[in-house]
Amino acid sequence: VGAVRAAPPDPDQADRRRFLALAAAGLARVARSQDQVTRPVVSEDACPLEPIAPVARDGHRGQGFLRKPPGPGPFPVIFWIHGGLVTVPAEKLRANALTMITPSRFLAAGYVIPAITYRSRDHDPQSTVSLEDCLAAVEHVRRLPFVDPKSIVVYGCSGGGDLALEVAAATEV
């Protein structure tokens, strides 16, 4: 009966195993680091979330949320107008106002941060109701006692970016 000998280890196979083990460890480290907070976290105790309800010229009551730095102001303002063409539900708008990275950074830097929504223009993108809602929000916030009315910026992405340009063209922001 002949003896079976084990083949000598393949150095390429050992290198592949080592590479896979290192790659898996690196991926696990990346996954753990993504759990870390990479933006300022501003507590709701320090800067409470306040609902706002600006009224458009046609009487429509809009909705939004606002956070302001502690103190009496006056503070500069940076509006965030969400993307898309449809109204965002209040709960999502609220969550965005509390957790979005860019608004959190501006709040930590001393800006009032309103997050607003508008009436849908999904069926008629040329409708002016969305613009009217945004203009009402700007005017509402401009009159707040802790706001610097000459230091207001409006920005958004996608459909909100389009509205931000329209608001800027229609006002002195």
N, C-alpha and C positions, 0 to 999 in steps of 0.2 A: 504494500500500500504506500503510495507516494505522499509526501507531505505537501500541504498547500502553503505557499508562501504569500504573505501580504505584499502587495505592490508598494514600492516606495512612495511616500507622499508626493503629490503633484504640487510643486511650488506655486503654479498659477492658481490652483484651486484654493490654496491657503491665502494667497493675496486677495482673491475674490471674497472669501469669507471675512477677512479682516476689513476689506472695503465696505462690505454690507453691514458689518457690525458698527463701524464708525459712522456710516451714513444714517443708520437707524438711531444711533445715539444723538447725532446732530439734529435730526428731525424731531426727536423727543424734546431736545433743549429748545428748539424754535417754538414748538407747540406750548411749552411751559412759559416762555417769555411773552407770548401773545396774550397770556392771562394778566400780565402786568399792565397797570394803568399808564398810558403814554400821553395823557392830557391832564390839564388841571382839573381837579375835582373840587367844585365849589359847593359846599353843603347848602341844603335848603334852609337850614337854621340861619346861616349867615346871609343868604340871598334867596328869600322865599319866592316861589313861583306864584305870580298874581295873574288871574284871568283878566282879560280886557275885552270890551265889547264895543268897538267903534261903530258909529252909525253913518252909513253912506247917505248921499244926497237924496236918494229915493226912499229913505227910511229903513232900508235893510240893516239889521243889526248883525255885524260881523263877529268873528271870534278869534281869539289869539291868547297868547300867554306872554308874560313879561318877567324878566328878572333884572334887578338893579343891584349895583354895588351898595355896601353899607354906607350910610351917611346921607347928608341932605342934598348933595350935588352942588351946582349943576353938573350933570354927566353928559358926555357925548353918547350918541345912540348909533347902533348898527342893527338895522332890520334884517331879518332872514325871511325870504319868501320861498316857500317850498317849490319843488319842481312839479311838472305835470300840468294838466289842464283842469283837474277836478278838485273839489273841496277835500281837504284832509280831515278825517274824523278827529274830534277833540282829543281823544286819548292818545292817538299817535302824535299829534301836534304837541301835546303836553310832554310826552316821552322825548320827543326831539329837542324841545326846549331845555330839558334837564340833562340830556346825555350827548348831544352832538358835539363833536370836537371843536370846530371853529367857534361856535357861539360860546362854548366853555372857556376857550382861550381869551376871547374878547371880554367876557364878564370878569375873568380873573385880572385883566388889564385895566378894569375900571369903566367899562362901557355898559350902558343899558342895552339889554338884548330882548327885543320883541320878536316873537315867532308868530306869524299870522297866517291865516288861510283866507280863501276868497271863494266866491261863487263859481261854480263850474262853467267853463267855456268850451267844454268838450263837443257840444253839438254845434256851436257857432264860435269858432276861434276869433272872429272879428267883434264879438260882443264886448261892450265896454264895462259890463258889470264887475268883472274881475279887477279892472283898473280902478273903478270907483271904490271898491272895497279896500284896495291897497292905499289909495289916496286918503280915505277916511281914517285908516289906521295911522298913517303918518301924521295927520292933523290932530288926531286924538292924543298921540304920544307927545307931539310937539308942545301941547298945552299943559302937560304934567309939570308940577312945580319943581321936580328934581332933574328936569331935562334941560340941556343947553339947546335951545331951539335953532341955533345957527350951526350946530355940529351934528348933523344927521346924515347917515349913509344908508343906502338901500342896496342889498345884493340878493341874488338868488341863483339857482341853477336851472337849466333847461327852461321850462315854462315860467318859472320864477325869475330867471334871468331876463327873459323877455319883459316881464312885468316890471322888474327893477328899472330897466331902461325907459319904459313908458312913464313910470312914476318920476324918474329923474327929469324927463323931458317936460312933464306937466307941473313940476314944482321947483322950488329952489333948494332941493336937497343935493 
